[in-house]
Amino acid sequence: MHLRPSSMGAAASGSREATWWDKCRAETPGCKHVIHFNNGGAALQPQCVLDAVQHYQQQEAVWGGYETQRRLSRELSLPYTALAELLNCSPNEIAIVGSATSAWAQVFHGIPFKPGDVILTSLAEYGSNYLAYLQVQKRSGVRVEVIQETPDGDINIPHLQQLLAQQPRPALVSISHVPTSSGRVYDAAAVGAAAAAAGVPFLLDACQSAGQMPLDVQQLRCDFLTGTSRKYFRGPRGIGFLSSSSSSMAGWEPAMIDIHGAHWTGKDSYTFYDGAVRYEQYEVSMAAKAGFGAAVQYCLQQDIARCWQRTQQLAEQLRQMLSQRVPGVTLQDRGAQLCGIVSFTLSSHADAGAVREWLESRQPPINVSVSGAGSSRLDFTARGLQEVLRASVTYYNSEQELEVLVQALQELVDSAQQGGKSRV
Ligand SMILES: Cc1ncc(COP(=O)(O)O)c(C=O)c1O
């Protein structure tokens, strides 16, 4: 079954907006085949991104990899210029690497931690980041302290300020802006202001927020910001980025360096090339890099403030529809500000993975994802949860798609109550 453009959405949002996002849907081949609520996992790529990747790869096959790199240098410079425009920094403060985790690790593991150093992080910290803290705790004897949350689920800034006032001063503030497993958006600008006032470096994992909402690294006052292509930017997999202010870059070296970012000057010496290139590695998928450039440019063309407004509106609508119409649903998003990630549990279905599979088996498939405790253990433990279903919406989703998801969940719950065949 092919999905029609959403007439319900047009009626609900006014014809001008409907024209804009209906066009975005038409530019997204996947919208004809699936109902995609896994934008926080990997969003559907617009045709221009697919074209950029395929074109690059085809040129490599015809001309050779290194030669294509020279021929298509404009395409390869696009991620730097477009990200710099979007994040309000300079292109040479951007590095393109293989993933958000690589970008983050390049910064984090480059910090020369000493025994007794303190790392401040948030309750909803991403699992891979927290694993890195534990590894450094084991190797170097650092201490990890978790900043408390306010009752409504934001970072408790007075508590952060108290932790920052400790002597010796903490070595780093490092948080995930939007957690992997719920819709909350931490007030990263307030965290950045507190860290800057205390003179403590601030590393912001913006993997789930970059491309979803407007971000300005000057306003956020982060020393380093990391993210990926495949989520809300709608780019290809296998590529990520970091932005680093020029002054922060001067402070520490990257965890791993190579001849692409550093100049080997003598038997006992090297210097870094200018800018964030020092965080990059020589080898990365150039086709993915070109595709990421096209994706960030597409994001700029759509106007990220407009995308963000529609994403929030759709997510709020979905939360309301779920809570009003699906018996036994519990919305699991807590936070003063929420985003496009809608997390929930169903009392009739403890096995979230089975629900995900059942939704994916429908025609058209409905894609949602499951977040488990390992992805953000402190937060899951605090909320007494093992796993949640995650429907992450973005601006190209339609109101009609929300309706299809809610009806499917109603059917599933009804059927479970009656012991019927849709029970999973
Ligand atoms: C908050 C957060 N940080 C980092 C990552 C890791 O991104 P990547 O898999 O691109 O390294 C994720 C992935 O889901 C995430 O949700």
The ligand as an SDF file (V2000), in Angstrom:
LIG
                    3D

 16 16  0  0  0  0  0  0  0  0999 V2000
   22.5450   10.4960   23.1250 C   0  0  0  0  0  0  0  0  0  0  0  0
   23.3620    9.6910   22.1650 C   0  0  0  0  0  0  0  0  0  0  0  0
   24.6810    9.8990   22.0890 N   0  0  0  0  0  0  0  0  0  0  0  0
   25.4630    9.2050   21.2500 C   0  0  0  0  0  0  0  0  0  0  0  0
   24.9400    8.2340   20.4360 C   0  0  0  0  0  0  0  0  0  0  0  0
   25.8790    7.4320   19.5710 C   0  0  0  0  0  0  0  0  0  0  0  0
   25.8220    7.7740   18.2350 O   0  0  0  0  0  0  0  0  0  0  0  0
   26.6300    6.9010   17.1560 P   0  0  0  0  0  0  0  0  0  0  0  0
   25.9810    5.5610   17.1530 O   0  0  0  0  0  0  0  0  0  0  0  0
   26.4650    7.6420   15.8880 O   0  0  0  0  0  0  0  0  0  0  0  0
   28.0260    6.8240   17.5810 O   0  0  0  0  0  0  0  0  0  0  0  0
   23.5730    7.9720   20.4630 C   0  0  0  0  0  0  0  0  0  0  0  0
   22.9900    6.9310   19.5900 C   0  0  0  0  0  0  0  0  0  0  0  0
   21.8660    6.5590   19.6760 O   0  0  0  0  0  0  0  0  0  0  0  0
   22.7560    8.7190   21.3530 C   0  0  0  0  0  0  0  0  0  0  0  0
   21.4500    8.4980   21.4350 O   0  0  0  0  0  0  0  0  0  0  0  0
  1  2  1  0
  2  3  1  0
  2 15  2  0
  3  4  2  0
  4  5  1  0
  5  6  1  0
  5 12  2  0
  6  7  1  0
  7  8  1  0
  8  9  2  0
  8 10  1  0
  8 11  1  0
 12 13  1  0
 12 15  1  0
 13 14  2  0
 15 16  1  0
M  END
$$$$
